[in-house]
Structures are given as structure tokens and as C-alpha cells.
Amino acid sequence: MRIENVRTILVDRYLFIEITTENGLVGLGEGGAWGFHEATIGAVEKFKNYLIGKDPLRIEHHWQYMYRWTHFRGSAVMAAISAIDIALWDIAGKHFKAPVHALLGGKVREKARCYYHVFGETKEELFEGVRNAKEMGFTAVGHLTPFLDTPREEPLYQSHVEMITDAVETVAQYREIAGREVDLCIEIHRRLKPYEAVQLGRAIEKFTPLFIEDPATPDNLDEMAYIADKISIPLATGERMTSIWEFQMLLARNAVQLVRPDVCIVGGISGARKVAALAEASHVGVVPHNPLSGVSTAACLQIAATAPNFVLQEFPGDVWNVTDARPDTGSFLIGAALHDGEGFLTISDEPGIGVALKPDASLNFPYRPREVLTRLHKDGSVVDQ
Ligand SMILES: [Mg+2]
């Protein structure tokens, strides 16, 4: 079996790649450097020349070849390698007529507990989102910021005391609505400095969140270790990391209790399962990062199905930020994972990753590129996004 073609497909906010074989198999993957799809496409085009004519079943060999042939890595290159890796696993599953999880050692669980995204530009919208998630049967809610997802055009300013006090009151309200049936995954979106994160983290410990995510910018792993050491809430981070070596350095510092590998930038299914194994050796849990489409969800579920230390799957569902409305998953995908109404996602037993792109997807949902736009503080300085 030989690879015949590699092509990129842009649909709405998403970048997919399709790899076809001479005997008619089609593998589907997704790239996760969502701010730089154009750069990822350039990297895929580069790798295409290498891949055509190769045996698609030598997944690890191709991964190593693409990763090691030259000096340069980073998010766009790793998004390309990730998308290719996912597509090659999809082909392998179809070739062996087995779901990918069967090729990875088989399922260690039947379904994957998930958390639902909550968005809102006002506190009322956020509280309503928690209420809705609970009513829909979700047992965890995430993407749940104690700050507001205000439009990026609005300058950011609160006094320190107002910022911390407001945030604590908001988390208290989340807990009151969620009760004990629903876990809270608190997402800081890198909004705080390490010293602010410690103060807020300690103040919300009494509400028993399942985790606090990216309390500060993840550039400095020692700072993350400093925060993790000073608060009792499990710390989750890793969504920007593009290699197993970065995760190893995070784990070596005891800077994380729940790793958040993104299967679409960390090297695909091959990269994410290695991160899960590294974490397993430290009794650290895995919460695969997944803000993308149902293709990413399907790839994440191969990790959820096979990693003993899997904890929770991020599930954006079909509801997205009100300022960034996206099409329903089912409108451009066939076979996307569904919520079972009790807080779990079904794990497909179809060959490969179990999803396919509808042929008219890019026609029906043309690409909407992201413009370079970020939030400023009231004084004009730039907020990290
Ligand atoms: Mg996050």
C-alpha cells in the first residue's frame, strides 16, 4: 500500500488534511495551530513531497523522519505532523478493519467522561451556561473562567482587590449552581501573574474545583511549579506544548497534576499517547485539550480509550462562543462523537478514528481566517491570549 496524495481542506475555522492511498483508503486528520493554519498548510505541502509513494503503515518512522530532518519545529510544523499522524492512524485502522484504539492495545474503558464548555460575555450568561450543562446531564463544566470572556476590543482593567474578590464571588456562584453533582474546571486563560494566581487559587480552594488551568502564562515552567506548590487545587496545563520533552520538563518540576496535551499539535495520536505514558509514570492525570472539531475529538478519544490515567475529555459540543459561532459538528462531519446524556462521550468502534468529512464541507462552510487581534489593558499594554 502506497500514499497517493495529501491535501489540506479548510472548513470554517478548522484545518483538515486528507491522505489517500493508491488502493482507495482515505485518512482524515486535523491541525491545531488555529492561529496559523496558513503556516501549517505550508508545512503540510513540504511533507507531501516526502510522503507520496511511501507505505502509510510506517507511522512512527514517518513521524521521526518529518520531525528530525531539519532544525525547525514549533506549533505550525507540529500541527502539520500531528494532522498527518492522525490521518495515518486513520488509514491503519481502515487497513486492518479495526478502530485505532484496538491497534493501541485495546480499550481500558467503554466511554469517556467529558466536560462541557461554558462561554459568556456577562456573568448571567456564564451562570446560565453552568445551569444548562447540568440540565443536559454533564457532570463537569469547563472553559469556566472566573473572569469574563469580554470582547477583545474592550480594554481590560480592574483594581487588584476588585479582580480577586469578583473572581472568588463568581466561582462561589458557579459552585452554588453546580452543586455536588457537577465538577468545576476553572480556566484562567493565563490572565494572572504567578503571585496573583496563588492568591486567587488559595481563595477558591474551598469550592473544590477539579482543576485550575493555566493560572499564568506557561512560558516559564518554574513559575508553574511555584504556583502548583502553593495551592491545593490540582493544576492543569500543557495545551500549547508541542513535544514530549516539554511535558517531561513540566513533570520533572512537579508543576502539573493534570496534563493537557493537544493531539492536534503535540504530534498527533503518537505524540499524545507518549505524553499520557510519561504522565502515568508520575501518577498525573490526562485531560486531552480539544477546542477544535469532531475530528480532534475522535483522535482524543483514542487516547481516552487506551490511557489508564485518562481523567476527562474536553468537549466543545455544538455550542461555541457567542462571538465566534461555529457550525454544528454534524453539518460537516459524519460519525462525530456524541454526549450520552449522562456526562460521557461514546467511543466509536468504527475502523480508524471513526469520522469522515462530508464532501461538500468546505463549500458549505468557507474558511473564516482569524485576524490578528488581541486584548489591551486600559493603559494600552498587551494582554497575553
Ligand atoms: Mg485552556
Residues whose N, C-alpha, C, O or C-beta is under 5 A from the ligand:
A	BS01	MG	E239
